[in-house]
Amino acid sequence: MVVLRVFDVDPGTGPIHPNRMGRSGPNLQFVGDLFGHYSDCMVEVDVQDKVVPTLVPPPNIVVSCWFWYDFEKLRDPLDPTFGRIVTDLSVRAKVKTNDLVCQRYCVPNTLHNYPGPSAGAVPPNLPAANIACNYYNSLYNPAHPDNKYELVWGFDGYVLGGCNVTVTVTPNDDNVKCGQGVLTRTFTVRTSTGVTLSRQQTIWIVDCDPFYESCRLLRSKRRHRMANLYQRELTGKSRDRRMWS
């Protein structure tokens, strides 16, 4: 509620002392020069916070195809697998993966949209592929290629500002084929006043030990095995492999 006070005389430059508009003294014998020279109007005001919140997503990450994750849990903004979204900077934690390292972190793969390291990139703003390649160069042990290491990618994301903020996460693995490709998480912030903001995190999944067979050939062989098992159950004999190639 806002009170608007209108004077019928010039009150001069403000602010205006309350004693000028009322009575004062032990017996209210002193009358201000503006007493009786104003009227009040009360207005109800709806105040809305239109400030756009600040949204910073978790860092981009590179993982091997051996790294296990639960896709459904990636919808939770507080799931730590690939980093959380927090509202208090004091609780931000490091985003870490326990994973192996391999030379393919250092090689672009246009088929699966892995960019590889960027030339000329310098700390502290290194792309994820540069960080992954640096881990390979510093940690890889050819005598133990399957060793796993704690790899740090940055810190949790955060959202600040806004009124009654809600955060939703939409993961997408449509571009992950044959165990490698690009996984994304889109973070969307909505405020009670209708302000919406989105940011994206990218996780590249790299096959460190690739099969030299196409996905189509692998699916064909899988269908052949299933058909062969079915035929064996019916007749006790296997079908000619050449008929199912």
PLY file of the C-alpha trace (Angstrom):
ply
format ascii 1.0
element vertex 245
property float x
property float y
property float z
element edge 244
property int vertex1
property int vertex2
end_header
0.00 0.00 0.00
1.33 3.43 -1.01
0.07 6.75 0.42
0.06 9.76 -1.90
-0.12 13.12 -0.03
-1.23 16.21 -1.96
-0.77 19.77 -0.62
-2.85 22.83 -1.49
0.10 25.11 -0.68
3.71 24.95 -1.73
5.53 22.94 0.97
8.93 23.87 -0.41
11.80 21.51 -1.17
11.56 18.17 0.64
11.95 16.18 2.68
9.13 17.59 4.83
9.38 17.22 8.60
6.32 15.54 10.14
5.95 18.39 12.70
5.03 20.75 9.87
2.02 18.63 8.99
0.61 17.98 12.47
0.31 19.17 16.04
3.09 18.94 18.60
3.86 19.96 22.16
2.54 18.63 25.53
-0.99 19.79 24.79
-0.66 19.73 20.99
-0.67 23.48 21.16
1.84 23.86 18.35
0.35 23.62 14.92
2.53 23.00 11.87
2.32 25.44 8.99
1.09 22.67 6.70
-1.50 21.26 9.07
-4.85 21.08 7.32
-3.31 21.83 3.96
-3.08 18.31 2.57
-5.15 15.27 1.70
-4.09 11.62 1.40
-4.85 9.01 -1.23
-4.05 5.32 -0.64
-3.10 3.18 -3.63
-2.47 -0.59 -3.73
0.65 -1.41 -5.78
1.60 -4.83 -7.18
5.39 -5.15 -7.15
6.91 -7.77 -9.47
10.52 -8.85 -9.68
11.45 -8.70 -13.37
15.17 -9.24 -12.77
16.60 -11.94 -15.05
18.37 -14.56 -12.91
21.98 -15.55 -13.51
22.32 -19.16 -14.66
25.71 -20.88 -15.08
25.60 -24.58 -16.09
28.06 -27.23 -14.92
31.20 -27.56 -17.07
31.38 -29.52 -20.30
32.89 -32.97 -19.82
34.54 -35.77 -21.80
34.03 -39.37 -20.68
34.95 -42.75 -22.11
32.28 -45.14 -23.32
33.09 -47.24 -20.22
31.82 -44.51 -17.89
28.52 -45.62 -16.37
25.68 -43.18 -15.71
21.94 -43.35 -15.03
20.19 -41.35 -17.74
17.05 -40.73 -15.66
19.06 -39.30 -12.77
20.46 -36.67 -15.12
17.04 -34.96 -14.91
17.74 -34.08 -11.28
19.45 -30.65 -10.96
21.11 -31.92 -7.75
22.49 -35.13 -9.25
26.31 -34.96 -9.00
27.15 -37.36 -11.86
27.97 -34.55 -14.30
27.52 -31.62 -11.92
24.68 -29.95 -10.01
22.89 -26.61 -10.11
23.01 -24.92 -6.70
21.54 -21.68 -5.35
24.25 -21.11 -2.72
27.79 -20.50 -3.99
29.26 -21.73 -0.70
28.13 -25.30 -1.42
29.57 -25.55 -4.95
31.68 -28.70 -5.30
34.16 -29.93 -7.87
32.68 -31.84 -10.81
34.68 -35.07 -11.05
34.59 -38.32 -12.98
36.39 -41.56 -12.18
37.39 -42.70 -15.62
40.18 -43.99 -17.81
42.14 -41.82 -20.24
43.01 -42.59 -23.85
44.69 -41.16 -26.91
41.35 -40.70 -28.68
40.63 -37.79 -26.34
43.19 -35.93 -28.46
41.72 -36.82 -31.87
38.67 -35.12 -33.49
35.86 -37.43 -34.55
33.57 -35.66 -36.99
31.35 -38.74 -37.34
30.36 -38.46 -33.67
30.78 -34.66 -33.36
33.75 -34.80 -31.01
35.78 -31.62 -31.72
39.12 -32.66 -30.25
41.44 -30.09 -28.63
41.31 -26.46 -29.79
44.62 -24.98 -30.90
45.65 -21.86 -29.04
43.35 -22.39 -26.05
44.94 -21.32 -22.77
43.96 -21.70 -19.09
41.72 -21.03 -17.32
39.19 -21.28 -20.18
40.26 -24.57 -21.70
37.60 -26.49 -23.66
36.70 -29.91 -22.26
38.52 -31.71 -25.11
41.75 -29.86 -24.25
41.40 -30.83 -20.59
40.75 -34.46 -21.57
43.77 -34.56 -23.88
45.96 -33.03 -21.15
44.82 -35.76 -18.77
45.81 -38.39 -21.32
49.25 -36.85 -21.84
49.95 -36.57 -18.12
48.30 -39.71 -16.71
48.23 -42.47 -19.33
50.28 -45.54 -18.41
50.81 -47.93 -21.37
51.54 -50.75 -18.94
48.12 -50.26 -17.33
45.88 -48.75 -20.01
42.69 -49.54 -18.08
43.64 -47.56 -14.99
40.98 -45.11 -13.87
41.73 -41.67 -12.49
39.85 -38.89 -10.71
39.39 -36.25 -13.39
38.25 -32.76 -12.37
36.34 -30.66 -14.93
35.33 -27.61 -12.95
32.67 -26.72 -10.38
28.92 -27.12 -9.97
26.72 -24.72 -11.87
24.57 -22.18 -10.06
21.55 -19.91 -10.33
21.35 -16.55 -8.57
18.69 -13.87 -8.42
15.12 -14.05 -9.58
12.01 -14.65 -7.48
10.85 -18.16 -6.52
13.16 -19.83 -9.02
12.55 -23.39 -10.23
15.12 -25.39 -12.21
14.36 -28.21 -14.63
16.88 -30.37 -16.50
16.24 -32.02 -19.88
18.88 -34.60 -20.89
19.16 -35.69 -24.51
21.15 -38.66 -25.82
19.71 -38.78 -29.33
23.22 -38.20 -30.72
24.81 -41.10 -28.82
25.29 -43.96 -31.28
27.08 -47.26 -30.66
28.22 -46.07 -27.24
29.74 -42.78 -28.36
28.57 -39.34 -29.35
27.15 -36.23 -27.67
24.95 -36.12 -24.58
23.44 -32.77 -23.58
21.66 -31.44 -20.50
19.54 -28.32 -20.93
18.98 -26.37 -17.72
15.91 -24.13 -17.67
15.17 -21.59 -14.94
11.68 -20.15 -14.46
10.66 -17.46 -12.01
7.22 -16.83 -10.52
6.88 -13.76 -12.76
7.37 -15.72 -15.98
11.04 -15.00 -16.67
12.66 -18.00 -18.40
16.35 -18.67 -19.06
18.14 -21.75 -20.47
21.75 -22.94 -20.65
23.27 -26.18 -21.95
25.96 -28.57 -20.78
27.66 -30.91 -23.27
29.14 -34.32 -22.43
31.16 -36.00 -25.17
31.33 -39.80 -24.96
34.48 -41.14 -26.62
35.08 -44.78 -27.54
38.60 -45.47 -26.28
38.65 -49.02 -27.66
36.56 -48.89 -30.84
35.27 -51.92 -32.67
36.13 -51.91 -36.33
32.63 -52.98 -37.34
29.78 -50.75 -38.30
26.62 -50.47 -36.21
24.66 -52.03 -39.08
26.95 -55.05 -39.16
26.71 -55.45 -35.39
22.91 -55.33 -35.53
22.90 -57.85 -38.41
25.04 -60.28 -36.42
22.79 -59.83 -33.38
19.67 -60.64 -35.45
21.44 -63.68 -36.90
22.26 -65.03 -33.44
18.66 -64.55 -32.26
17.26 -66.26 -35.37
19.69 -69.12 -35.00
18.67 -69.67 -31.37
14.98 -69.61 -32.32
15.53 -72.18 -35.10
17.45 -74.40 -32.71
14.56 -74.35 -30.23
12.11 -75.40 -32.97
14.10 -78.12 -34.73
17.13 -78.79 -32.61
19.29 -77.73 -35.55
20.92 -74.47 -36.50
20.04 -72.73 -39.75
22.77 -72.24 -42.31
24.68 -69.13 -41.22
24.86 -67.93 -44.81
21.06 -67.62 -44.98
21.09 -65.06 -42.13
24.04 -62.93 -43.06
0 1
1 2
2 3
3 4
4 5
5 6
6 7
7 8
8 9
9 10
10 11
11 12
12 13
13 14
14 15
15 16
16 17
17 18
18 19
19 20
20 21
21 22
22 23
23 24
24 25
25 26
26 27
27 28
28 29
29 30
30 31
31 32
32 33
33 34
34 35
35 36
36 37
37 38
38 39
39 40
40 41
41 42
42 43
43 44
44 45
45 46
46 47
47 48
48 49
49 50
50 51
51 52
52 53
53 54
54 55
55 56
56 57
57 58
58 59
59 60
60 61
61 62
62 63
63 64
64 65
65 66
66 67
67 68
68 69
69 70
70 71
71 72
72 73
73 74
74 75
75 76
76 77
77 78
78 79
79 80
80 81
81 82
82 83
83 84
84 85
85 86
86 87
87 88
88 89
89 90
90 91
91 92
92 93
93 94
94 95
95 96
96 97
97 98
98 99
99 100
100 101
101 102
102 103
103 104
104 105
105 106
106 107
107 108
108 109
109 110
110 111
111 112
112 113
113 114
114 115
115 116
116 117
117 118
118 119
119 120
120 121
121 122
122 123
123 124
124 125
125 126
126 127
127 128
128 129
129 130
130 131
131 132
132 133
133 134
134 135
135 136
136 137
137 138
138 139
139 140
140 141
141 142
142 143
143 144
144 145
145 146
146 147
147 148
148 149
149 150
150 151
151 152
152 153
153 154
154 155
155 156
156 157
157 158
158 159
159 160
160 161
161 162
162 163
163 164
164 165
165 166
166 167
167 168
168 169
169 170
170 171
171 172
172 173
173 174
174 175
175 176
176 177
177 178
178 179
179 180
180 181
181 182
182 183
183 184
184 185
185 186
186 187
187 188
188 189
189 190
190 191
191 192
192 193
193 194
194 195
195 196
196 197
197 198
198 199
199 200
200 201
201 202
202 203
203 204
204 205
205 206
206 207
207 208
208 209
209 210
210 211
211 212
212 213
213 214
214 215
215 216
216 217
217 218
218 219
219 220
220 221
221 222
222 223
223 224
224 225
225 226
226 227
227 228
228 229
229 230
230 231
231 232
232 233
233 234
234 235
235 236
236 237
237 238
238 239
239 240
240 241
241 242
242 243
243 244
